[in-house]
Amino acid sequence: MTVIRLDAATLAQFEAATGEVILADENGKPVRQVILPPVPTGEPDLTEAEWVEIENDPVSYSLAEAWEKIRRGEKI
């Protein structure tokens, strides 16, 4: 994992962005294209049985592994 520190204005732009984002240098030259998933705004729509399964299933992976599963659209 790479951590890149952003100033407040850049962070605000990044937090508001979803979908395809082009990162550019200070001259506007494109440097990297990234795809940002939308940030969840609430609890997922799960059935009662799915909630019970989640509550009864112990977590056996790290936060980074959980985030990777979520990013790939896998059920955790």
C-alpha positions as CSV (number, residue, x, y, z in Angstrom):
1,M,0.0,0.0,0.0
2,T,1.2,3.5,-0.8
3,V,0.2,6.5,1.3
4,I,0.2,9.9,-0.5
5,R,-0.4,13.0,1.7
6,L,-2.7,15.6,0.1
7,D,-3.3,19.2,1.0
8,A,-6.8,20.1,2.2
9,A,-8.0,21.4,-1.2
10,T,-6.8,18.4,-3.1
11,L,-8.2,16.0,-0.5
12,A,-11.6,17.7,-0.8
13,Q,-11.6,17.2,-4.6
14,F,-10.5,13.6,-4.2
15,E,-13.2,12.8,-1.6
16,A,-15.9,14.3,-3.9
17,A,-14.7,12.3,-7.0
18,T,-16.1,9.0,-8.1
19,G,-15.7,6.9,-11.2
20,E,-12.9,7.7,-13.6
21,V,-10.4,10.2,-12.3
22,I,-7.3,11.6,-14.0
23,L,-4.5,12.7,-11.7
24,A,-2.4,15.4,-13.2
25,D,0.8,17.3,-12.3
26,E,0.9,21.0,-11.4
27,N,1.0,21.8,-15.2
28,G,-2.1,19.8,-15.9
29,K,-0.2,17.0,-17.6
30,P,-2.1,13.7,-17.0
31,V,0.0,11.3,-14.8
32,R,-2.3,8.5,-13.8
33,Q,-5.9,7.3,-14.3
34,V,-7.7,5.7,-11.4
35,I,-11.2,4.4,-10.9
36,L,-12.8,5.3,-7.6
37,P,-15.8,3.4,-6.4
38,P,-18.6,5.4,-4.9
39,V,-18.4,5.8,-1.1
40,P,-21.2,3.9,0.7
41,T,-23.7,6.3,2.3
42,G,-25.5,3.9,4.5
43,E,-26.0,0.3,5.5
44,P,-26.2,-2.3,2.7
45,D,-29.6,-3.8,1.9
46,L,-29.3,-7.3,3.4
47,T,-31.9,-9.8,4.4
48,E,-32.4,-10.8,8.0
49,A,-30.6,-14.1,7.4
50,E,-27.6,-12.3,5.9
51,W,-27.4,-10.0,8.9
52,V,-27.5,-13.0,11.3
53,E,-24.8,-14.7,9.2
54,I,-22.6,-11.6,9.5
55,E,-23.1,-11.3,13.2
56,N,-22.3,-15.0,13.8
57,D,-19.3,-15.2,11.5
58,P,-16.0,-14.2,13.2
59,V,-13.7,-12.0,11.3
60,S,-10.5,-13.7,10.3
61,Y,-8.8,-11.2,8.1
62,S,-7.2,-7.7,8.5
63,L,-8.8,-4.4,7.7
64,A,-6.7,-4.1,4.6
65,E,-7.9,-7.5,3.4
66,A,-11.5,-6.6,4.1
67,W,-11.1,-3.3,2.2
68,E,-9.6,-5.2,-0.8
69,K,-12.6,-7.7,-0.7
70,I,-15.0,-4.7,-0.7
71,R,-13.2,-3.0,-3.5
72,R,-13.4,-6.2,-5.6
73,G,-17.2,-6.4,-4.8
74,E,-16.8,-9.6,-2.8
75,K,-19.0,-10.5,0.1
76,I,-17.3,-10.2,3.4
